[in-house]
């Protein structure tokens, strides 16, 4: 998605190259439709593909929508600002936009003769329980992936010195943080403290929410013990089945940044609804046990 102002200021992109330059030029020269949506195609011919930087021979089909009173942009901004996920349907014949409440299963739809349907809303959020070295790498990568990252750790020795840009750090108890954040279906939660007093209470509340991912670091043995503890809080099997543990997929991780990448890879798969083979989880569990025996503990000790 690309927004262009009359003076050429742009936000976003559709190709990252010359197509943006061509669109900016057309907006500034006033050659695009003023009131009705239109469709532009780039890369139809070999000459256009070369000129607009599409050497693979592909094409781009863009819906160009001038903003008018019928676009409903102010209402859209208000809804997204309150945390709503919104489906926006634009009638390509009239330019009128209709907004409705959306769900995570809704996807973009395009009928060149009738309408363009897009799903818009607040960014994805990630809650990390624990502010140790592993969380530092997860937070850094998570910000790069576009998540709004919150890190929760009431322990003073971990709280002081946190300096990961673009993240929010809180000293609230983890279960209170889960409730305070009002987690929705665009949220991921990962517990990495190895302290049941902190991890378990947060996970107990998190698996009751619509969060698309709830995971915990640790071996299969420890995650089995964790599930037994959570059963004492009258959680049913469907809720316990939502807990992913050991968190992460097998990519041969050994160091904290590699383990962070492993967990975030699984989160990304869950976000994109990609099913992972069981073999990946078995290897991940073995790695988590090895990690628990020394790697992460040594790394956190070195950090302190």
C-alpha positions as CSV (number, residue, x, y, z in Angstrom):
1,X,0.0,0.0,0.0
2,X,1.3,3.4,-1.0
3,X,-0.1,6.8,0.0
4,X,0.9,9.9,-2.1
5,X,0.2,13.5,-1.3
6,X,-0.2,16.1,-3.9
7,X,3.2,17.6,-3.3
8,X,4.8,14.1,-3.8
9,X,5.3,13.1,-0.1
10,X,4.9,9.3,0.1
11,X,4.3,6.7,2.8
12,X,4.6,2.9,2.1
13,X,5.5,1.2,-1.2
14,X,4.1,-1.1,-3.9
15,X,7.4,-2.1,-5.6
16,X,10.3,-0.3,-3.9
17,X,11.4,1.2,-7.2
18,X,10.5,3.1,-10.4
19,X,6.8,2.4,-10.2
20,X,6.5,4.7,-7.2
21,X,8.4,7.4,-9.1
22,X,6.0,7.0,-12.0
23,X,2.9,7.2,-9.7
24,X,4.3,10.3,-7.9
25,X,4.9,12.0,-11.2
26,X,1.3,11.3,-12.3
27,X,-0.1,12.6,-9.1
28,X,1.9,15.8,-9.3
29,X,0.9,16.3,-12.9
30,X,-2.7,15.6,-12.1
31,X,-3.2,13.0,-14.7
32,X,-4.9,10.5,-12.4
33,X,-8.7,10.4,-11.8
34,X,-9.8,12.9,-9.2
35,X,-12.9,11.2,-7.9
36,X,-13.2,7.6,-8.9
37,X,-10.9,4.6,-8.4
38,X,-9.0,3.3,-11.4
39,X,-6.8,0.3,-12.2
40,X,-3.2,0.6,-13.5
41,X,-1.1,-2.3,-14.8
42,X,2.7,-2.3,-15.0
43,X,4.9,-4.8,-16.8
44,X,2.6,-5.9,-19.5
45,X,5.2,-5.8,-22.2
46,X,8.9,-6.7,-22.0
47,X,9.8,-3.0,-22.5
48,X,7.7,-2.0,-19.5
49,X,9.0,-4.8,-17.4
50,X,12.6,-3.6,-18.1
51,X,11.7,0.1,-17.7
52,X,10.0,-0.4,-14.3
53,X,12.5,-2.9,-12.9
54,X,10.4,-6.1,-13.4
55,X,13.1,-8.3,-15.0
56,X,11.2,-11.5,-14.0
57,X,8.6,-10.6,-16.6
58,X,5.8,-10.3,-14.0
59,X,3.1,-7.7,-13.8
60,X,1.6,-5.5,-11.1
61,X,-2.0,-4.5,-11.0
62,X,-2.7,-1.5,-8.8
63,X,-6.0,0.0,-7.6
64,X,-5.5,3.7,-7.5
65,X,-8.0,5.4,-5.1
66,X,-8.4,9.1,-4.8
67,X,-9.4,10.0,-1.2
68,X,-12.8,11.7,-1.0
69,X,-15.6,12.1,1.6
70,X,-16.9,8.7,0.5
71,X,-13.5,7.0,1.4
72,X,-14.3,6.9,5.1
73,X,-10.7,7.5,6.1
74,X,-11.4,9.4,9.3
75,X,-13.6,6.6,10.6
76,X,-11.1,4.0,9.6
77,X,-8.3,5.9,11.5
78,X,-10.6,6.1,14.5
79,X,-11.4,2.4,14.5
80,X,-7.8,1.3,14.1
81,X,-6.8,3.8,16.8
82,X,-9.1,2.0,19.3
83,X,-7.5,-1.4,18.4
84,X,-10.1,-2.7,16.0
85,X,-9.4,-5.0,13.1
86,X,-11.4,-3.6,10.2
87,X,-12.5,-4.9,6.8
88,X,-12.7,-2.1,4.2
89,X,-14.6,-2.7,1.0
90,X,-14.3,-0.2,-1.8
91,X,-16.8,-0.2,-4.6
92,X,-14.7,0.4,-7.7
93,X,-17.6,1.8,-9.6
94,X,-18.7,4.4,-7.1
95,X,-15.6,5.0,-4.9
96,X,-17.7,4.4,-1.8
97,X,-16.0,2.5,1.1
98,X,-17.8,0.3,3.6
99,X,-16.2,-0.6,7.0
100,X,-17.0,-3.6,9.0
101,X,-15.6,-5.5,12.0
102,X,-13.1,-8.1,10.8
103,X,-11.6,-11.3,12.1
104,X,-8.1,-12.7,11.7
105,X,-9.4,-15.2,9.1
106,X,-10.4,-12.4,6.7
107,X,-8.0,-11.8,3.8
108,X,-7.6,-9.4,0.9
109,X,-10.1,-10.0,-2.0
110,X,-10.0,-8.3,-5.4
111,X,-12.6,-8.3,-8.1
112,X,-11.5,-5.9,-10.9
113,X,-15.0,-5.4,-12.0
114,X,-16.6,-4.7,-8.6
115,X,-14.6,-4.2,-5.5
116,X,-11.3,-4.3,-3.5
117,X,-11.5,-5.7,0.1
118,X,-8.6,-5.1,2.4
119,X,-8.1,-5.9,6.1
120,X,-6.6,-3.1,8.2
121,X,-5.9,-2.7,11.8
122,X,-3.4,-2.3,14.6
123,X,0.0,-3.9,14.3
124,X,0.8,-7.3,15.8
125,X,1.9,-7.3,19.5
126,X,4.3,-9.5,21.4
127,X,4.6,-10.0,25.1
128,X,7.9,-11.5,26.5
129,X,7.9,-12.7,30.0
130,X,11.4,-12.2,31.3
131,X,14.1,-9.6,30.4
132,X,17.1,-11.8,30.2
133,X,19.6,-12.1,27.4
134,X,17.3,-14.3,25.2
135,X,14.5,-11.7,25.5
136,X,16.9,-9.0,24.3
137,X,17.4,-10.8,21.0
138,X,13.8,-11.8,20.7
139,X,12.8,-8.2,21.3
140,X,15.2,-6.8,18.8
141,X,14.2,-9.2,16.1
142,X,10.5,-8.8,17.0
143,X,10.7,-5.0,16.5
144,X,12.3,-5.6,13.1
145,X,9.4,-8.0,12.2
146,X,7.0,-5.2,13.0
147,X,5.7,-6.3,16.4
148,X,4.9,-3.9,19.2
149,X,7.0,-5.6,21.8
150,X,6.3,-5.5,25.6
151,X,8.7,-7.1,28.0
152,X,7.6,-7.9,31.5
153,X,9.9,-8.7,34.4
154,X,9.4,-7.6,38.0
155,X,13.0,-8.6,39.0
156,X,15.1,-5.6,39.5
157,X,18.4,-7.3,38.4
158,X,16.9,-7.8,35.0
159,X,14.9,-4.6,34.8
160,X,17.9,-2.2,35.1
161,X,20.0,-1.8,32.0
162,X,17.3,-2.7,29.5
163,X,18.0,-0.6,26.4
164,X,16.3,-2.3,23.5
165,X,14.9,0.5,21.3
166,X,11.3,0.4,20.3
167,X,10.2,-1.8,23.2
168,X,8.2,-1.2,26.3
169,X,9.4,-2.6,29.7
170,X,7.1,-3.1,32.6
171,X,7.7,-4.3,36.2
172,X,4.1,-5.4,36.7
173,X,3.6,-9.1,37.6
174,X,3.3,-11.1,34.4
175,X,-0.3,-12.3,34.9
176,X,-1.4,-8.7,35.6
177,X,0.4,-7.6,32.4
178,X,-1.5,-10.2,30.4
179,X,-4.8,-8.9,31.7
180,X,-3.8,-5.2,31.3
181,X,-2.8,-5.7,27.7
182,X,-6.2,-7.3,26.8
183,X,-4.6,-9.7,24.3
184,X,-6.4,-10.3,21.1
185,X,-5.9,-12.6,18.1
186,X,-3.0,-10.5,16.8
187,X,-0.8,-11.2,19.9
188,X,1.9,-13.6,20.7
189,X,3.1,-14.4,24.3
190,X,6.4,-16.2,25.1
191,X,7.6,-17.1,28.7
192,X,11.3,-17.4,29.0
193,X,12.2,-16.8,32.7
194,X,12.5,-20.5,33.8
195,X,10.7,-19.3,37.0
196,X,7.3,-21.0,37.5
197,X,6.1,-18.2,39.8
198,X,6.4,-15.8,36.9
199,X,5.9,-18.0,33.8
200,X,2.9,-20.1,35.0
201,X,0.6,-17.4,36.1
202,X,1.2,-15.4,32.9
203,X,0.6,-18.5,30.8
204,X,-2.5,-19.4,32.7
205,X,-4.1,-16.1,31.8
206,X,-2.6,-16.0,28.2
207,X,-4.1,-19.3,27.1
208,X,-7.6,-18.0,28.0
209,X,-7.2,-15.2,25.5
210,X,-7.5,-15.2,21.7
211,X,-3.7,-14.8,21.3
212,X,-2.5,-16.6,18.2
213,X,0.6,-17.9,19.9
214,X,1.3,-18.8,23.5
215,X,4.7,-20.5,24.2
216,X,7.2,-21.3,26.9
217,X,10.9,-22.2,26.8
218,X,12.0,-25.4,28.5
219,X,12.4,-29.1,27.9
220,X,9.6,-31.5,27.2
221,X,9.9,-32.8,30.8
222,X,9.5,-29.3,32.2
223,X,6.7,-28.4,29.9
224,X,4.9,-31.6,30.9
225,X,5.3,-30.6,34.5
226,X,4.1,-27.1,33.7
227,X,0.9,-28.5,32.1
228,X,0.3,-30.6,35.2
229,X,0.6,-27.5,37.4
230,X,-1.8,-25.5,35.2
231,X,-4.4,-28.3,35.4
232,X,-4.7,-27.5,39.1
233,X,-6.2,-24.1,38.0
234,X,-9.2,-25.9,36.3
235,X,-7.9,-25.3,32.8
236,X,-9.4,-27.7,30.3
237,X,-7.6,-29.7,27.7
238,X,-8.5,-27.4,24.9
239,X,-6.9,-24.5,26.7
240,X,-3.8,-26.5,27.7
241,X,-3.5,-27.6,24.1
242,X,-2.9,-24.0,23.0
243,X,0.3,-23.9,25.0
244,X,3.3,-24.4,22.7
245,X,6.2,-26.0,24.6
246,X,9.1,-26.4,24.1
247,X,8.8,-23.1,22.1
248,X,10.8,-23.0,18.9
249,X,11.6,-25.1,15.9
250,X,14.8,-27.1,15.1
251,X,17.4,-25.1,13.2
252,X,20.4,-26.3,15.0
253,X,20.3,-23.3,17.5
254,X,23.0,-23.1,20.2
255,X,23.4,-19.5,21.1
256,X,20.8,-17.1,22.6
257,X,20.3,-15.2,19.3
258,X,19.9,-18.5,17.4
259,X,17.4,-19.7,19.9
260,X,15.5,-16.4,19.6
261,X,15.4,-16.9,15.8
262,X,14.1,-20.5,16.3
263,X,11.2,-19.3,18.5
264,X,10.4,-16.4,16.2
265,X,10.3,-18.7,13.3
266,X,7.6,-20.8,15.0
267,X,5.7,-17.6,15.9
268,X,5.9,-16.5,12.2
269,X,4.6,-19.9,11.1
270,X,1.7,-19.6,13.5
271,X,1.0,-16.1,12.4
272,X,0.9,-17.2,8.8
273,X,-1.1,-20.4,9.6
274,X,1.7,-22.7,8.4
275,X,1.6,-26.2,9.8
276,X,5.0,-27.5,10.9
277,X,6.0,-31.2,10.8
278,X,6.3,-33.1,14.1
279,X,9.9,-33.9,13.4
280,X,10.8,-30.2,13.8
281,X,9.2,-30.1,17.2
282,X,10.9,-33.3,18.4
283,X,14.3,-31.8,17.5
284,X,13.4,-28.6,19.1
285,X,12.4,-30.3,22.3
286,X,15.8,-32.1,22.4
287,X,17.6,-28.8,21.8
288,X,15.6,-27.1,24.6
289,X,16.7,-29.8,27.0
290,X,20.3,-29.2,26.1
291,X,19.8,-25.5,26.4
292,X,18.3,-25.9,29.8
293,X,21.3,-27.8,31.0
294,X,23.7,-25.0,30.3
295,X,23.6,-22.8,27.3
296,X,21.0,-20.2,28.2
297,X,22.0,-20.2,31.9
298,X,25.6,-19.6,31.1
299,X,24.8,-16.9,28.7
300,X,22.5,-15.1,31.2
301,X,25.2,-15.4,33.9
302,X,27.8,-13.9,31.5
303,X,25.4,-11.0,30.8
304,X,25.1,-10.3,34.5
